[in-house]
Amino acid sequence: MRTAAALLLSLSLLAASCGRPARAPGAVAPRRPNAYELQLGKEVYETYCAGCHGLTGAGDGFNAFNLDPRPRDLGDPALQKRKSDVDLADAIRRGGAGVGLTSLMPPWGHTIDERHINAVVLYIRSLRR
């Protein structure tokens, strides 16, 4: 059993080092969501977020025109680059006022559980233009 574990570890290390560029220490590769996670995130997004942010995340949902300031364009490459997954999840969980933005975005942390919040973040990442 010990030999099998050592062999498996050796093969894993070998596979990890073959043909891949070295990463900076502490750098984490972005996780690729599976189809189920994206579908789950899309369904939750459409239920709770699309009314303001729009189906494509452009900030043009049916409520957007009644809000000042208007909802953010979640597909904007600059926003996607500037905000980490943790930042996005925190904004969903605590709402706009909770993260120093507009109080017009409600906090969803008592309505949407962590698994679903994380799925929404993965879906928001898929909206990048």
C-alpha positions as CSV (number, residue, x, y, z in Angstrom):
1,M,0.0,0.0,0.0
2,R,2.8,2.4,0.9
3,T,4.6,1.6,-2.4
4,A,1.4,2.3,-4.4
5,A,1.0,5.6,-2.7
6,A,4.6,6.6,-3.3
7,L,4.2,5.6,-7.0
8,L,1.0,7.5,-7.3
9,L,2.6,10.6,-5.8
10,S,5.7,10.3,-8.1
11,L,3.5,10.0,-11.2
12,S,1.4,13.0,-10.1
13,L,4.5,15.1,-9.6
14,L,5.9,14.0,-12.9
15,A,2.6,14.7,-14.8
16,A,2.4,18.1,-13.1
17,S,5.8,19.2,-14.2
18,C,5.7,18.0,-17.8
19,G,5.3,20.7,-20.4
20,R,3.8,23.3,-18.1
21,P,5.3,26.7,-17.6
22,A,6.4,27.5,-14.0
23,R,4.0,29.6,-12.0
24,A,4.9,32.3,-9.6
25,P,4.9,31.1,-6.0
26,G,1.4,31.5,-4.5
27,A,-0.2,31.9,-7.9
28,V,-3.4,29.8,-8.2
29,A,-4.7,28.7,-11.6
30,P,-8.3,29.7,-12.2
31,R,-10.6,26.8,-11.6
32,R,-12.6,25.7,-14.6
33,P,-16.3,25.2,-13.7
34,N,-18.1,22.2,-14.9
35,A,-21.4,22.4,-16.8
36,Y,-23.5,21.6,-13.7
37,E,-21.9,24.5,-11.7
38,L,-22.4,26.9,-14.6
39,Q,-26.1,25.9,-15.0
40,L,-26.7,26.1,-11.3
41,G,-25.0,29.6,-11.2
42,K,-27.1,30.7,-14.2
43,E,-30.3,29.6,-12.6
44,V,-29.6,31.4,-9.3
45,Y,-28.3,34.5,-11.2
46,E,-31.5,34.6,-13.3
47,T,-33.6,34.4,-10.2
48,Y,-31.8,36.9,-8.0
49,C,-29.6,39.1,-10.1
50,A,-30.9,39.4,-13.7
51,G,-33.7,41.8,-12.7
52,C,-31.1,44.5,-12.2
53,H,-28.0,43.2,-13.9
54,G,-29.7,41.8,-17.0
55,L,-29.6,38.4,-18.5
56,T,-26.2,39.0,-20.0
57,G,-24.8,40.9,-17.0
58,A,-24.7,44.2,-18.9
59,G,-26.5,46.1,-16.2
60,D,-29.7,46.5,-18.3
61,G,-32.2,44.4,-16.4
62,F,-35.8,45.5,-16.2
63,N,-35.2,47.2,-12.8
64,A,-32.0,48.9,-13.9
65,F,-33.7,52.0,-15.4
66,N,-35.3,52.8,-12.0
67,L,-32.0,52.7,-10.2
68,D,-29.4,55.5,-9.6
69,P,-26.7,54.5,-9.8
70,R,-27.3,51.9,-12.5
71,P,-26.2,48.3,-11.8
72,R,-22.7,47.4,-12.9
73,D,-21.9,45.6,-16.1
74,L,-20.7,42.3,-14.8
75,G,-19.2,41.3,-18.1
76,D,-16.9,44.3,-18.3
77,P,-13.3,43.0,-18.6
78,A,-11.9,45.8,-16.4
79,L,-14.3,44.8,-13.6
80,Q,-13.7,41.1,-14.1
81,K,-9.9,41.7,-13.8
82,R,-10.2,44.1,-10.8
83,K,-12.5,42.0,-8.7
84,S,-11.5,38.6,-7.3
85,D,-13.9,35.7,-6.7
86,V,-13.8,36.6,-3.0
87,D,-14.8,40.2,-3.8
88,L,-17.7,39.1,-6.0
89,A,-18.9,36.5,-3.4
90,D,-18.6,39.1,-0.7
91,A,-20.7,41.7,-2.6
92,I,-23.4,39.0,-3.3
93,R,-23.4,37.9,0.4
94,R,-23.3,41.4,2.1
95,G,-24.9,43.5,-0.6
96,G,-23.7,46.8,-2.0
97,A,-23.7,48.7,1.3
98,G,-21.8,45.9,3.0
99,V,-18.8,46.3,0.6
100,G,-18.9,50.1,0.4
101,L,-21.0,50.4,-2.8
102,T,-24.6,51.4,-3.3
103,S,-27.3,50.2,-0.8
104,L,-29.6,49.5,-3.8
105,M,-28.0,46.0,-4.2
106,P,-29.5,43.9,-1.4
107,P,-27.5,41.4,0.7
108,W,-28.3,37.9,-0.4
109,G,-26.3,36.1,2.3
110,H,-29.3,35.0,4.3
111,T,-31.2,33.9,1.1
112,I,-28.5,32.2,-1.0
113,D,-26.2,29.6,0.6
114,E,-22.5,29.5,0.0
115,R,-22.6,26.8,-2.6
116,H,-25.0,28.8,-4.7
117,I,-23.1,32.0,-4.2
118,N,-20.0,30.3,-5.4
119,A,-21.9,29.0,-8.4
120,V,-23.1,32.5,-9.2
121,V,-19.5,33.8,-9.1
122,L,-18.5,31.1,-11.5
123,Y,-21.4,32.1,-13.8
124,I,-20.5,35.8,-13.6
125,R,-16.9,34.9,-14.7
126,S,-18.5,33.3,-17.8
127,L,-20.1,36.6,-18.7
128,R,-16.8,38.3,-19.4
129,R,-16.8,40.0,-22.8
